[in-house]
Amino acid sequence: MSRLLVLAALVLAACRPLAAAEPPVRSAQWLKAYRSYLAQPGCAERVIGLQGLVDEVPPLELFPYAWECSQDAADIDVRRAANEVLRKIVNRRDRVLVPLILDTLSHLGKRDGCDLTSALGGLDPPVREAIPVLVALLSSLENVERTPRCAVTALGWMGPAALPAVPDIVALLGSKADVDTREAAAEALGRSGPKGAPAAVPALTKSANDSWPKVRRASLTALGEMGPAASDAVPVLRAALKDPDGWISTAARNALFRVQPDKRADVAAIADAARPEERGSLFQDLSQLSATLPGRVPEVYELVVYDKFAMATAPWAASRSGRGKFTYRAGTVTGPDEESANDCDRKVVLSTVDFSLVPGLVRQAPGLLGSPSGKVSVVILGGGVFCRSIGWIVHVDGAGYVEFRLDGKVGKVQKT
């Protein structure tokens, strides 16, 4: 049991008789016992006091302790516990905390201010004096990566009240910030509404062609939130209707319904006609995939083939993990989306793979697993379960999987 849990158990045991005697109101002795822990020099002890007092005393009394320990405690479990208390305090949306939060954010340094910016952004009516403080966090090089993203999200939650920040949000959208921060910037511009359109529409029109799909989707949606004020973006929105990425096409469609409400039927017809459709099964014919995918994704860590589409995890330097996920469907390749890191670093050059073997592997696998009528659910090209060597894995519903080498020879049969 950790030191924190031991101390908590001792305090709770000492206070239990008092709590049982006076369930509706905490006694003075009970509160004094927990306050004594706030006076201790270590965060492990202070967190016990914070947890005991969080529902009993005004938030101003606890905020400094919760903030300090959530950022500076040496033990990760103590930091996590302090952070939970901090979130509970600030999520009360108590405006009495605003001056203290603003002062803390103004001297944030390299600390993570996300919980504090979220608290400010959630207040209604919006705290206008928070806008310059949040704007300053958008470009501060001292802050951890998440803080600018959280600051711009908070500005977005303020809606039209944050109009003075639109130029700064536009600059963030066009910067080299990470993809999630730029996505949040696009969303924030959308929430500024029609009044933000003069500055926002040109920037969103440009970011609607970003290399990251999530930024494109957010930009298209933001243009829609501006309604007819985004009419200058109609050509870009209409072009996006034909994007092979269904999420982007849908975002463009929904945006045009708001920007050109009198053209709904026309917009829907264009979007519907542009949808790529896979004819036949990829388990039976991978010739189009093999002719298309290597041109966009020359090498992969893993390729997962389903009946009607496939997903490739490939090197992508612009992502935080160095990997991106691409989707193949009906002769088109979309992506990338952010992909998490993996211990398996084996890669395969797609141009060297004989995809014509796959239909035969799909036919063999059910029988090898003792289930001749079994249905193949997925075929995976990659490093195998333990990243031993590149090969094919054919999964059969309810039966197990078969590992094949790249030349099609059977490696391992694993029944379930």
Secondary structure, 3 states (H helix, E strand, C coil): CCHHHHHHHHHHHHHHHHHHHCCCCCCHHHHHHHHHHHCCCCHHHHHHHHHHHCCCCCHHHHHHHHHHHHHHCCCHHHHHHHHHHHHHHHCCCCHHHHHHHHHHHHCCCCCCCHHHHHHHHCCCCCCHHHHHHHHHHHHCCCCCCHHHHHHHHHHHHCHHHHHHHHHHHHHHHCCCCCHHHHHHHHHHHHHCCHHHHHHHHHHHHHHCCCCCHHHHHHHHHHHHHCHHHHHHHHHHHHHHCCCCCHHHHHHHHHHHHHHCHHHHHHHHHHHHHHCCCCCCCCCCCCHHHHHHHHHHCCEECEEEECCCCEEEEEECCCCCCCEEEEEEECCEEEEEEECCCCCCCCCEEHHHCCHHHHHHHHHHHHHHCCCCCCCEEEEEEECCCCCCCCEEEEEECCCEEEEEECCCCEEEEEEC
